[in-house]
Amino acid sequence: MTTKQTHSFQTEVSQLLHLMIHSLYSNKEIFLRELVSNASDAVDKLKFESLSNDTLVEGKESLQVHIDVDKEAGTITITDNGIGMTQTEVMENIGTIANSGTKKFLQSLDKKQAEDSNLIGQFGVGFYASFIVADEVVLTTRKAGDDKANGTIWTSKGEGEYSLETTTVEDFGTKITLHIKDDEKEFLDDYRLRGIISKYSDHITVPIMMIKPAAEDSDEAIEYEMINKANAFWMQDKKELKQEDYDEFYKSLTYDFEAPLAQLHNRVEGKLDYTSLLFIPAKAPFDMWEPKRKGGIKLYAKRVFIMEDNEELMPMYLRFVKGVIDTADLSLNVSREILQGNKVVDTIRKASVSRILKELEKMAKNKPEKYATFWKEFGMVMKEGVVEDASNKDKIAALLRFSTTKSDSEAQSVSLAEYIERMGDDQKDIYYVTAETFAAAKGSPHLEIFKQKDIEVLLLSDRVDEWMVNNFNEFEGKQLKSIAKGDLEDLDSKEEKKEKEKTAKGFKKTLEEMQKILENQVKEVKISNRLSESPSCLVADENEMGGNMERIMASLGQDVPETKPILEINPTHPLVEKLKAKVDENLVNVLFDQAVLSEGGQLKDPAEFVKRMNKLIN
């Protein structure tokens, strides 16, 4: 006896289906790529599970994906004898999209539908691509190992609802039947489907089967044939492979429609036997900064799929790397828990990281334009590496690129080695300034003395920069020093220094009175040797958190320790010269507020600042 229930899709799924059904798409054929990929994954999962429980395969000799076309009924059916799903899993995987990237996906479809095929693959919502060509989809599934009476039929026309029916299903696995729309009948052509499989799924290691084209007037029984190569591409001799072969395999592996920037294909034999094929993409994935995002490496043991997205295979700062690692030295019954701390995995990871860094070093040296493309997409994650990967810190630091006061644009193109090469003979440190935006960094008043002295300063405005410089403070014997913290080394000539000391003596009383007025806001008021144009700026103590870091922490909901900045004033500025004659409380507060604004901070009472400015003008 069967039971049938009707459910509503999650709101975002309904939006997604509406866009897929009613919008124009440039590449409708990707529906088959997505469904075949899902079927292949299901078979891979069953292979892995059956290593420790061979009863799951229920006596099946081979695990395959079948594609059947019925022109009279107007249907395409994709069947796999993979792991299958329980009814709960069907609801979780198809009735709901739980990942945080869904809204971004919907927004992307609205704005740039021409790139739909790439987006669908990137955002992992491939099943819903069925509704691009089908007006009804029926999914029948049973989890391997479950009772035959625990099968599930899922049916939907993509109009906001779906039905679930519990029924008896003889074979484990999943069968998806697409009722093709009248205006999409081209996909009912057998040769059309074979071409799609050849284009996208030729390297999938699971056999994809279709009925052999029958000879004319033949009475032979229906016979299936394998239509994909189903070989482990990475095990082929790289001398026999062309760049086009690598590009096509990369696209079939990642669903990216753009060729990778580089690939690293290596076979290691000796104490440890393994093959790795790693790709550096040309574009950053949409979810690179999602906290729950995992990497893109698939692990095989003797061509048997074990798992993917395990961070033990690749450090987080290289999470953009895609590829395959296949080893003969990993036990086939390995579990996710055993992987952690596994010596084989640790050795492979160390070697893989080394190869990637060497490839990037070579790219930076020999193909700077290509490396500029890489840095634009992945520079921010690479900055994480100098802190996270102590053993490779120097190699990663050499790969870093920055904007500076001598750069022509916002593009980060200057290496630390280039900066050091341009340093003056008397310069001891590598100077930098951090801000929320490039414009704020470039316009920082702290830069004034450095511009005057023609000293280059790194302009850091990526969110990761504050964290990076707080944990990475030396390169090739040179200290990285913030120009907005502590006392600067003496940049003045003897004559300039004497002149400033003479000027400062005349401000002793002024500084004391300003300190009293601002005692609740600043730690100290002092004469600045950084400013030449602006009247004031805020400076943090050497070992305290800067204003930009405080704002970043606050925006993340973190507790920010209470610290007071130092207010530095420019004794040669007309507004400050007025204070020397008479300390005006209104003007003192205006100078402090201006200093807060100039470093990108927010005023606690903007209205009061306006009143003070109006009073000052009057």
C-alpha positions in Angstrom: 0.0 0.0 0.0 1.3 3.4 -0.9 1.0 6.8 0.9 1.1 10.0 -1.0 1.7 13.5 0.3 2.0 17.0 -1.3 4.6 19.5 -0.1 5.5 23.0 -1.0 9.0 23.9 -2.1 11.2 26.1 0.1 10.6 29.7 -1.0 14.1 30.0 -2.6 13.6 26.8 -4.5 10.3 28.1 -6.0 12.1 31.3 -7.1 14.9 29.2 -8.6 12.5 26.9 -10.5 10.5 29.9 -11.8 13.7 31.4 -13.2 14.8 28.2 -14.8 11.4 27.5 -16.4 10.6 31.0 -17.6 14.0 32.5 -18.4 16.0 32.1 -21.6 19.1 30.0 -21.3 22.1 29.9 -23.5 23.1 26.3 -22.9 20.1 24.0 -22.1 22.1 20.8 -22.7 23.8 21.1 -19.3 20.7 19.5 -17.7 22.1 16.1 -18.8 25.6 16.9 -17.5 24.2 17.7 -14.1 22.0 14.6 -13.8 24.8 12.2 -15.1 27.2 13.8 -12.6 24.8 13.3 -9.7 24.3 9.6 -10.8 28.0 9.1 -11.0 28.5 10.5 -7.5 25.8 8.2 -6.2 27.6 5.2 -7.7 30.9 6.3 -6.3 29.3 6.7 -2.8 27.9 3.1 -3.0 31.4 1.8 -4.0 32.9 3.4 -1.0 30.1 2.2 1.4 30.3 -1.3 0.1 33.9 -1.6 0.9 32.9 -2.2 4.5 29.5 -3.6 3.8 29.3 -5.7 0.6 25.6 -6.6 1.2 24.7 -3.1 0.0 25.2 -4.0 -3.6 22.6 -6.8 -3.3 24.4 -9.1 -5.7 24.8 -6.6 -8.5 27.8 -7.4 -10.6 28.3 -3.9 -12.1 27.4 -0.4 -11.1 26.4 1.8 -14.1 24.3 4.7 -15.3 21.7 4.0 -18.0 20.1 6.6 -20.3 16.9 5.7 -22.1 14.9 7.7 -24.6 11.3 7.1 -25.4 10.3 9.3 -28.3 6.6 8.2 -28.3 6.2 9.0 -24.6 8.5 12.1 -24.9 10.7 11.1 -22.0 14.3 10.7 -21.1 15.2 8.4 -18.2 18.5 8.5 -16.3 18.9 5.4 -14.0 21.8 4.6 -11.7 22.3 1.7 -9.3 24.1 3.9 -6.8 23.6 4.6 -3.1 20.0 5.8 -3.5 18.0 8.0 -1.1 15.6 7.6 1.8 12.4 9.7 1.7 14.0 12.0 4.3 17.0 12.5 2.1 14.8 13.2 -0.9 13.1 16.0 1.0 16.4 17.4 2.2 18.2 17.2 -1.1 15.4 18.2 -3.5 12.7 19.9 -1.5 15.1 22.3 0.2 18.3 24.2 -0.6 20.1 24.7 2.7 23.3 26.4 1.5 23.9 30.1 2.0 24.8 30.6 -1.6 21.3 30.2 -3.0 20.4 33.9 -2.8 23.6 34.8 -4.6 22.8 32.3 -7.2 19.3 33.8 -7.8 20.8 37.2 -8.0 23.4 36.0 -10.5 20.7 34.5 -12.7 18.8 37.8 -12.7 21.8 39.8 -13.7 23.7 37.5 -16.0 21.7 34.7 -17.5 24.1 34.3 -20.4 26.4 32.5 -18.0 23.7 30.2 -16.6 25.5 26.9 -17.4 28.6 27.9 -15.5 26.5 29.3 -12.6 24.4 26.2 -12.2 27.5 24.0 -11.9 29.1 26.4 -9.5 26.2 26.7 -7.2 25.4 23.0 -6.9 21.8 23.1 -7.9 22.1 20.9 -10.9 19.0 18.7 -10.3 16.8 21.7 -10.9 18.3 22.2 -14.4 15.9 19.3 -15.3 13.1 21.9 -15.5 14.9 23.8 -18.3 13.8 21.1 -20.7 11.1 19.2 -18.8 7.6 20.1 -17.7 7.4 17.2 -15.3 10.0 15.3 -13.4 9.5 11.9 -11.7 12.2 10.6 -9.4 12.0 7.0 -8.1 14.6 5.9 -5.5 15.5 3.4 -2.8 18.5 3.5 -0.5 20.9 0.6 -0.9 20.4 -1.8 2.0 16.8 -0.6 2.8 13.7 -2.8 2.5 12.1 -2.8 -1.0 8.9 -1.4 0.5 10.8 1.7 1.6 11.1 3.2 -1.9 10.1 6.8 -2.7 8.5 8.4 -5.8 9.0 12.2 -6.0 7.0 14.1 -8.7 6.8 17.8 -9.6 5.9 20.1 -12.4 8.2 22.7 -11.0 5.3 25.0 -10.0 5.9 25.4 -6.3 4.8 21.9 -5.1 6.0 18.3 -5.2 4.4 15.0 -4.1 6.0 12.2 -2.2 4.8 8.6 -2.4 6.1 5.6 -0.4 6.1 2.6 -2.6 7.8 -0.7 -3.3 11.0 -0.4 -5.5 12.7 -3.6 -6.6 16.2 -2.1 -7.4 18.2 0.2 -5.2 19.5 3.4 -6.7 17.7 6.3 -8.4 15.7 6.7 -11.6 14.8 10.1 -13.0 12.3 10.5 -15.8 12.0 13.8 -17.6 8.8 14.5 -19.5 10.3 16.7 -22.2 8.6 20.0 -23.2 7.1 20.2 -26.7 9.6 22.9 -27.8 12.6 20.9 -26.5 12.1 17.7 -28.5 15.6 17.9 -30.0 16.8 16.2 -26.8 14.8 13.1 -27.6 17.4 12.4 -30.4 19.7 9.5 -29.4 22.7 11.0 -31.2 22.1 14.4 -29.6 22.4 12.9 -26.2 25.5 10.9 -27.1 27.1 14.1 -28.2 26.4 15.8 -24.9 27.8 12.8 -22.9 30.9 12.9 -25.1 31.3 16.6 -24.5 30.8 16.7 -20.7 31.0 13.2 -19.2 33.5 11.2 -21.2 35.9 10.9 -18.4 33.5 10.0 -15.7 34.8 6.7 -14.3 31.3 5.1 -14.1 30.1 3.4 -17.3 27.3 5.3 -19.0 25.1 2.9 -21.1 22.7 3.6 -23.9 20.8 1.2 -26.3 22.9 0.3 -29.3 21.5 1.8 -32.6 19.6 -1.2 -34.1 20.2 -2.1 -37.6 17.4 -1.4 -40.0 14.6 -4.0 -39.9 16.6 -5.9 -37.2 14.8 -8.3 -34.9 17.7 -8.4 -32.5 17.0 -8.1 -28.7 17.7 -4.7 -27.2 21.4 -4.4 -26.2 23.2 -1.7 -24.3 26.7 -0.3 -25.0 29.0 2.0 -23.1 29.2 5.4 -24.6 31.9 7.1 -22.5 35.5 6.2 -22.1 35.1 5.7 -18.4 38.9 5.8 -17.8 40.8 7.4 -15.1 42.1 10.3 -17.1 44.7 11.2 -14.5 46.4 7.7 -14.9 47.2 8.3 -18.6 50.7 9.2 -19.7 50.9 13.0 -19.8 53.2 12.8 -22.8 50.2 11.5 -24.8 47.8 14.2 -23.6 47.3 17.6 -25.2 46.3 20.8 -23.5 42.8 20.5 -25.0 42.5 17.1 -23.2 43.4 18.7 -19.9 41.0 21.6 -20.4 38.1 19.3 -21.2 38.8 17.0 -18.2 39.0 20.1 -16.0 35.6 21.3 -17.2 34.0 17.9 -16.7 35.5 17.7 -13.2 34.6 21.2 -12.0 31.7 22.2 -14.3 33.7 25.3 -15.1 33.3 26.6 -18.7 36.6 28.4 -18.6 39.9 26.6 -19.1 42.2 26.5 -16.0 45.2 28.8 -15.7 47.6 25.9 -15.1 47.6 22.2 -14.3 50.2 20.0 -12.5 50.2 16.4 -13.5 52.6 14.2 -11.5 53.2 10.5 -11.0 55.3 9.6 -7.9 56.8 6.1 -7.5 59.0 4.7 -4.7 58.4 4.6 -1.0 55.0 6.1 -1.8 53.0 5.6 -5.0 50.5 8.2 -6.1 49.3 10.3 -9.0 48.1 13.8 -8.7 46.4 16.1 -11.2 45.8 19.5 -9.8 44.3 22.6 -11.5 44.6 26.3 -10.8 41.3 27.9 -12.0 41.1 31.1 -13.9 38.1 32.4 -11.8 37.5 32.3 -8.1 34.4 30.3 -7.0 31.4 32.3 -5.8 31.6 30.8 -2.3 35.4 31.1 -1.6 34.7 33.1 1.5 31.8 31.0 2.9 32.9 29.6 6.3 31.5 26.1 5.6 33.1 25.9 2.1 35.4 22.9 1.5 38.2 22.3 -1.0 38.0 20.8 -4.4 40.3 17.7 -4.3 38.9 14.2 -4.9 40.7 11.4 -3.3 40.9 8.0 -4.9 42.6 4.8 -3.7 43.5 2.5 -6.6 40.9 4.4 -8.8 38.2 3.7 -6.2 36.6 7.0 -5.1 37.0 7.6 -1.4 36.0 11.2 -0.7 36.2 14.8 -1.8 36.5 18.2 -0.2 38.6 17.0 2.7 40.8 19.8 4.0 43.4 17.2 5.1 44.4 17.1 1.4 44.9 20.8 0.9 45.4 23.7 3.3 42.6 26.3 3.5 44.5 29.0 1.8 44.7 26.8 -1.3 41.0 25.9 -1.2 40.6 27.1 -4.8 42.8 24.3 -6.2 40.8 21.6 -8.0 41.9 18.1 -9.0 42.4 14.4 -8.2 44.8 12.5 -6.1 45.0 8.7 -6.5 47.2 6.6 -4.3 47.9 2.9 -4.1 49.1 3.2 -0.5 45.9 4.2 1.2 43.8 1.4 2.7 40.5 1.0 0.8 38.6 0.9 4.1 39.9 4.3 5.1 37.4 6.5 6.9 37.2 10.2 7.3 38.4 10.0 10.9 41.4 7.8 9.9 42.4 10.4 7.3 43.2 12.9 9.9 46.9 12.5 10.8 47.4 9.8 8.2 51.1 9.8 7.2 50.3 9.0 3.6 47.9 11.9 3.3 50.3 14.2 5.2 53.1 13.3 2.8 50.9 13.8 -0.3 49.6 17.1 1.0 53.1 18.5 1.7 54.3 17.5 -1.8 51.2 18.9 -3.5 51.5 22.3 -1.7 55.2 22.5 -2.7 54.3 21.8 -6.3 51.6 24.4 -6.4 53.8 27.1 -4.9 56.6 26.3 -7.3 54.2 26.6 -10.2 53.0 30.0 -9.0 56.6 31.1 -8.6 57.3 30.1 -12.1 54.2 31.8 -13.4 55.0 35.0 -11.6 58.5 35.0 -13.1 57.9 33.9 -16.6 54.2 34.9 -17.2 53.5 38.0 -15.2 50.3 38.8 -17.0 48.9 35.4 -16.2 50.0 35.8 -12.6 48.3 39.1 -12.4 45.1 37.3 -13.4 45.7 34.7 -10.7 46.4 37.4 -8.1 43.3 39.4 -8.9 41.2 36.3 -8.3 43.0 34.6 -5.4 45.4 37.1 -3.9 43.3 37.6 -0.7 43.3 33.9 0.1 47.1 33.6 -0.6 47.6 36.3 2.1 46.1 33.8 4.6 49.0 31.4 3.8 51.8 33.5 5.2 50.1 33.2 8.6 48.7 29.7 8.4 51.6 27.8 6.8 54.7 28.5 8.8 56.8 26.0 6.9 56.1 27.8 3.6 55.9 31.4 4.9 58.9 32.7 2.9 57.7 31.1 -0.3 54.2 32.5 0.0 55.5 36.0 1.1 57.5 36.1 -2.1 54.3 35.6 -4.1 52.4 38.4 -2.4 51.5 41.5 -4.4 50.5 44.9 -3.2 49.4 48.4 -4.2 51.7 51.1 -3.1 52.0 54.9 -3.2 54.1 54.4 -6.3 51.7 52.2 -8.1 49.8 53.5 -11.1 46.5 52.0 -10.1 44.6 50.1 -7.5 45.8 46.8 -9.0 48.1 44.9 -6.6 51.3 44.4 -8.6 54.3 45.2 -6.4 56.2 42.3 -4.7 58.0 42.8 -1.4 61.2 42.0 -3.2 60.6 44.9 -5.6 59.7 47.2 -2.7 63.0 46.4 -0.9 64.9 46.9 -4.1 63.5 50.4 -4.4 64.2 51.3 -0.7 66.6 54.1 0.0 70.0 53.3 1.7 68.8 54.8 5.0 65.4 53.1 5.1 65.3 50.3 7.6 61.6 49.1 7.5 58.9 48.2 5.0 56.1 50.8 5.6 52.4 50.1 5.2 49.1 51.8 6.0 45.7 49.9 6.4 42.3 51.2 5.6 38.8 50.0 4.7 39.1 51.1 1.1 41.9 51.8 -1.4 40.8 55.4 -1.6 41.0 55.8 2.2 44.4 54.2 2.3 45.7 56.4 -0.6 44.3 59.5 1.1 45.5 58.8 4.6 47.1 61.8 6.3 49.7 59.5 7.8 51.3 59.3 4.3 52.1 63.0 4.2 55.7 62.9 5.5 56.4 59.8 3.3 55.2 61.5 0.2 57.3 64.5 1.1 60.4 62.3 1.6 59.5 60.1 -1.5 59.3 56.9 0.6 57.2 54.1 -0.8 54.3 52.8 1.4 52.2 49.7 0.9 48.5 50.5 0.7 46.5 47.7 2.3 42.7 47.7 2.0 41.7 44.0 1.8 39.8 42.8 4.9 42.4 40.1 5.4 45.3 42.6 5.4 44.8 43.7 9.1 44.9 40.1 10.2 47.9 39.4 8.0 50.2 42.2 9.1 49.3 41.5 12.8 50.8 38.0 12.3 53.4 38.5 9.6 55.9 41.2 10.4 59.2 40.4 8.7 60.5 39.7 5.2 64.2 39.2 4.2 65.3 40.9 7.4 63.1 44.0 7.0 60.3 44.7 9.5 56.8 45.6 8.3 55.9 48.7 10.2 52.5 50.5 10.3 52.8 54.3 9.6 49.8 54.8 11.9 51.3 53.1 15.0 53.9 54.2 17.5 56.8 56.5 16.8 58.4 56.6 13.4 62.1 56.3 12.8 63.6 59.8 12.3 63.0 60.7 8.7 64.2 64.3 9.0 67.6 65.8 8.4 69.4 67.3 11.3 68.3 70.8 10.3 64.6 69.8 10.0 64.8 68.0 13.3 66.1 71.0 15.1 63.5 73.2 13.6 60.7 70.9 14.6 62.0 70.6 18.2 62.1 74.4 18.4 58.5 74.6 17.2 57.3 71.9 19.6 58.7 73.7 22.7 56.3 76.5 22.0 53.3 74.1 22.2 53.9 72.6 25.6 51.1 74.5 27.3 48.8 74.0 24.3 49.2 70.3 24.4 48.5 70.1 28.2 45.2 72.1 27.8 44.1 70.0 24.7 44.8 66.8 26.8 42.5 68.0 29.5 39.7 68.7 27.0 40.1 65.3 25.3 41.0 63.3 28.4 38.0 60.9 27.9 38.9 60.3 24.2 42.6 60.2 23.8 45.6 58.8 25.7 47.9 61.7 24.7 48.1 64.8 22.5 51.5 65.3 20.9 53.3 67.1 18.1 53.4 65.0 14.9 56.3 64.3 12.7 54.0 62.6 10.1 51.9 65.5 9.0 52.7 68.3 6.5 49.3 69.3 5.2 46.5 67.9 7.5 46.0 69.5 11.0 45.6 66.3 12.9 45.6 62.5 12.8 45.1 59.6 15.2 47.9 57.1 16.0 47.8 53.9 17.9 50.4 52.7 20.4 52.9 50.3 18.9 51.4 47.2 20.6 47.8 48.2 20.5 45.0 47.6 17.9 44.6 50.2 15.2 41.4 52.0 14.4 40.8 50.0 11.2 41.2 46.7 13.0 38.8 47.8 15.7 36.2 48.6 13.1 36.6 45.2 11.4 36.2 43.4 14.7 33.2 45.4 15.6 31.6 44.6 12.2 32.1 40.9 12.9 30.4 41.2 16.3 33.6 40.7 18.2 34.4 42.3 21.5 36.8 45.2 21.0 39.1 46.1 23.9 38.8 49.6 25.1 41.8 51.6 24.1 42.4 55.3 23.5 44.3 56.6 20.5 47.0 59.3 20.4 46.1 62.6 18.8 48.9 64.1 16.8 48.7 67.7 15.6 50.6 69.6 12.9 52.2 72.7 14.4 52.5 74.4 11.1 48.8 74.2 10.2 46.8 77.5 10.5 44.1 75.9 12.7 46.7 74.5 15.1 48.6 77.8 15.1 45.3 79.5 16.4 45.3 77.0 19.3 48.8 78.2 20.3 47.5 81.7 20.7 44.3 80.5 22.5 43.1 76.9 23.2 39.4 76.9 22.0 37.5 73.8 23.2 35.3 73.8 20.1 38.3 73.8 17.7 40.0 71.1 19.7 37.0 68.8 19.4 36.7 69.6 15.6 40.4 68.6 15.2 39.7 65.3 17.0 36.6 64.6 14.9 38.4 65.4 11.7 41.1 62.9 12.6 38.5 60.2 13.3 36.9 60.9 9.9 40.2 61.0 8.0 41.1 57.4 9.0 37.6 56.1 8.0 36.0 56.1 11.4 32.5 57.1 12.4 31.6 59.9 14.7 29.6 59.1 17.8 27.6 62.4 17.4 27.7 63.7 13.8 25.1 66.4 14.6 27.3 67.8 17.3 30.2 67.8 14.8 28.1 69.9 12.3 27.3 72.4 15.1 31.0 72.7 16.0 31.9 73.2 12.3 29.2 75.9 11.8 30.4 77.6 15.0 34.0 77.5 13.8 33.0 79.0 10.4 31.0 81.8 12.0 
